[in-house]
Amino acid sequence: MHFEILVEDQSGKTALDTLVPKILGDGGTFNIHPYKGVGRIPKNLQGTADPSKRILLDQLPRLLRGYGNTFASYPDDYPAAVIIVCDLDDKCLKTFRGELIRVLDACNPAPETRFCIAIEEGEAWFLGDLTAIKTAYPAAKDSVLNGYVNDSICGTWERLADAIFPGGSGKLGQQGWQAIGAEKSKWAEKISPHMDVEINASPSFSYFRSKLRELAPGIQ
């Protein structure tokens, strides 16, 4: 199985570059495409946004139509799938998933696709493995980490920053979104190599892992 994995930012790609091989082993090939933000699904499902701005949901109808046409030309012995990875943020999960499926249903041919939504942010997947965080950041605050409930809506990146960033989320937030994005990429680079994908406590990470494996035959 070949996977085309689309993620909403660079930190997601940094993490998945390490985590996907741990999940798939030799069971598949993949490309990971980072975007520059999540954006919104166009109401008309057509999308007129500038593709060069690389905003994931703005481009999603066009991207899925393109993958549908491309995959349809692949030989039967070269199955392929699209994996969309994005944050839930403050959206309703049921409504958001329904909107994503509506985009897919509008494609003809539709590519094999799975939507994997981190709740509420990608840092939830790091917080699903506290041992990995403590290995990467030995001085991480146990009092903050141990109070986290997996996949809770709590200000996820802020919770991780409070545990490992000097001065916490307040200090990091004062530096602006570019600094936050850069720090998120550092977290991904330092934490993901230590993560054990088999025991991660985040339900949304487990969902992502299971969707990859159910599409890639021979992987348990």
Disulfide bonds with the S-S distance in Angstrom:
none
